[in-house]
Amino acid sequence: MITVGIDPHKSALTAVALDETGHLLATRRITVNTAAYKTLTDWAARWPQRRS
């Protein structure tokens, strides 16, 4: 199981993916704009077994 967490701010989102032991797999900073949601979901899609 992969956990995806998001830290939202006014101008950017920071997302992280952690494995079941809490090991950091990836991190991504996304500027908040009209494409941010799609960018975030596309990034998270690489882990189909994710939990958000």
Steps between C-alpha positions, in 0.01 A plus 500: 500500500628844405376809685484829312487811716445860394601820677292775335599865501360802322747495211628140495429143609768268629421131456689201636471126449598266785522122505350286777808551720493880462791508254481803268450382141450834328415863554349756265433873527218623278407860432132566566333581170225357280714194413611420858236231569580311178874533562455359850277209396732414208797499740320278754376258232842332486405325826173315426508345850500847661290627785440875525 
